[in-house]
Structure formats: C-alpha cells, structure tokens
Amino acid sequence: MKITVVGTGYVGLVAGACLAEFGLNICCLDKDAGKIALLNSGKIHIHEPGLQELVQHNLSAGRLKFSTDSSNLDWADVLIIAVGTPQSDDGSADLSFLNGAISDIATHAKTDKTIMIKSTVPLGTAKMVSDKLKLLAPMLNFDIISNPEFLREGSAVRDFLEPDRVVIGYNTSKAKEVAANIYKPLSSKGIPITYTKNTTAELIKYAANSYLAMRIAFINEIADICEEVDADIEEVADGIGQDKRIGRHYLRAGPGYGGSCFPKDTLALNYAAEKIGTPSKLVQATILSNELRKEKMADKILNNLKSGNTVAIMGLTFKADTDDLRDSPSIPIIKTLIEKGCKIIAYDPCIKILCEPFIHENITLATSIEEAVEKADIVAFVTEWNEFQLLDPKIFINNMKNPLVVDYRNIFDPFIMKNLGVKYISVGRKNA
Ligand code: UDX
C-alpha cells in the first residue's frame, strides 16, 4: 500500500515515520521546500525524542520519502490529511489548510482514493470532505476514514507505536478494510481498534482532550484549596488517583495547561456545542478556570518581589521534552512580570535563541542553569524538564544571596528546601 501524508507538522511527520516503520510505503508531502530538503537530509525541524532516528532509518530503508511534488497525491492509494486546524478568532477550528488539501487532491488525483483524516476537525468534517470531493472530482470515488491522533508531544513516537487504542470512523466497508490493513501491526499486538461512524470518531478526539483538560483544571482548583487550608495537593491527587475509577493520570497540579491541543480543542468543542444549541457548561468552566489560573500565576512571584528585581524563569516551553511554546504558561507569567518592571533571565534546555513573544529589552537568555540562578533574585520553575528534576537544590544556597524559589511543577521537596534555608513556594502545598 502506498500512502501520501499531507502536512509534515507534528502529527504528519510522526504518522509518516511510524507508518513507514510498519513497512508501508510513505511519502510525506509539504509545500515548504526548506522543510522537505531538511527532512530528506535525515534531519527534523522539531524536538521530538526518537523521531529523527526513525526518519533516518526509514529513509535509508527506502520506505519513506519527503516531497513538495503534488503528483504524489496520485502516486498513493491512501491520502492522509495531517494539516493544521488552528484556532480562529471565534474559537472555531480554521479549516483553510484542510480545504486547500482537498482542492489539491481533487486537482491531482486521477484514480479513486481513500482519504484518512488525522487532523483534529470539527464534527461533520468527514461528510463535508466527501461532499466537496463529489463536487470537485465527480468522476472519482473517495472513501473517508476519520482517524484522530492522540499522540503527545515529547512521547509522540511511543504514543503512535504503542497507543492505548486506535479510533477509526468510516463511511464505507472499503474505508474500514483499508484502515484495518494499515493498523494490522497494532491490532495483531492486541491493541484495541474502535470502529465507528466518522462523526463519532471526530467527537471522541474533542471529548478526550476536553476531559483531560477538565481533570487538570479540576486538580488545579483543588490545589488552590490546599494552599488555603494547609493540605497537600500531591497527597490529595494520590489519595483520589488510587481509586481505580479515577486513576492518577492528568492530576498533576501546575501553572495551567498549554500546548497546541488542549486550549484549541476545548474552545472548538465549546464552539461546536454552542452552535448546535447544547452548550457544555463543564467545557466552558474548564476554559475559564485555566485562563484565570494562567493570568494569576505570576502573583506567586510578585508577592515576594520588588520592582526591578531579576527573575530567573526555568523552562519556557509548555511542558518538558518539546520545543513548543504555544500557549505556554511561561508567556503570561513573563508578560506580567515585565509589566511590573522585573528583569527576566530565562533558561530552557531546548530554546537556544529568544523568539516572539519573548523579544524584549528586559528579557535575556542564559546558557546554563548556573548562569540564570547566579543573576537572579528569585528562581521560578515553569517547566518540569528532567534537567531541573535532577538539580541539587544546594545550587540556590551557593549562588543566591537570599535563596527564593517558586516551583510551579512541584519538582522539589518542601522539607528539603526548608532545611536548606530556601524560601520555597510551590503549588497546592504549604510554603517552606
Ligand atoms: C495532548 C493530548 O494528551 C494528546 O492526546 C493530543 O493528541 C494532543 O494534546 P500534548 O498537548 O502534547 O498532548 O501534551 P500533554 O502531555 O497532554 O499536556 C498538555 C498540557 O497539560 C501541558 O501544558 C501539561 O503541562 C499539562 N498537564 C498535563 C498538567 O498540567 N497536568 C497533568 O497532569 C498533565
């Protein structure tokens, strides 16, 4: 089977490389010639553990190619759509890249194709794609699979190769058969495949992301309560997470969720639900709770600082093991601190050059943890990078005049910090 993946962002590149690893013949198509040249040289444009090795392995095995040539839309039997569906101003998903891909397919396809939609798309998109192709290329037949992707940045390769489940929405028996063949290497290992209608598959993706986001917003609100009543959020999360009906995943309190999916997908589900007259109060509350949280996170620093002080921000990305800054909690924290007259020295294991929205005369980038700590009046951990988790807290004692640490990810032990004489503020736990 030959497959062309349209779009080489996170989802497209990971899907292309992993499907090649299954033994399928894959072309990853993108309009960005620079990106394609880089990929053909075996290098990748994103930070994703294990992905570059997988790309190199499958390039040299001859199963994976990268191209800007639209004739690959006809070369393949299956076309996977993995283009971005960014957020529009009204909260809905912007489908212009998807619509562009559909027009390209209608222009270049000369034989019947199976279209697999991996992009996160609004409810009813599979039908819209089918209707549109019937109009644009009436002589051809297109079967439509909705196959939402659940991979997380930072563990995307493992998530693709060893998923909890695969969700397949289909509109014809041929679509179902094609999807079953593509995922045979996973189903033969016992990984469950859910077959359903296209719209159900589309909703599963929005519902899964919104539910996870809701759990995070919930545990963050419980963390706020903990701070007021001298309870410990880590113990609360353990105590409720040990209930098998609840589980411990996605109950890590922190500075609020960010990234390319949770903020966008909760807004998109909210938009869709409102539009059809069934607004979701829980999704709305999740969005609001997370927005308010991110806005007030800088207070933990400001309550302990004077204007003109220097704050070391440890971690700019929205979580560890990614170079992605989209909707990162570090953005509102730094913005507020700058407005209050603070100077920022940032350090991130993956960000080596300051870019927007961090370009400002009062923001500099340190090349090491030590350099950032030395120059700071207060050190704030915003991302839970391994490098920070392995840090000896004595570094604060040795390098700071009045050691003051704000830990938004509960990386350190409050008792150790107290014993060391560090003023320590974390999330949902008593301050040391
Ligand atoms: C998410 C979904 O998990 C994935 O299934 C989907 O395909 C894409 O969106 P991702 O955005 O890569 O993946 O990151 P994830 O690890 O889920 O974290 C999202 C945000 O929630 C991050 O800001 C993270 O720091 C935060 N988070 C996560 C918490 O604050 N607490 C938690 O317990 C878990």
Residues whose N, C-alpha, C, O or C-beta is under 5 A from the ligand:
A	BS01	UDX	E149 F150 L151 R152 E153 I216 H249 Y250 L251 R252 G254 G256 Y257 G258 G259 S260 C261 F262 F318 K319
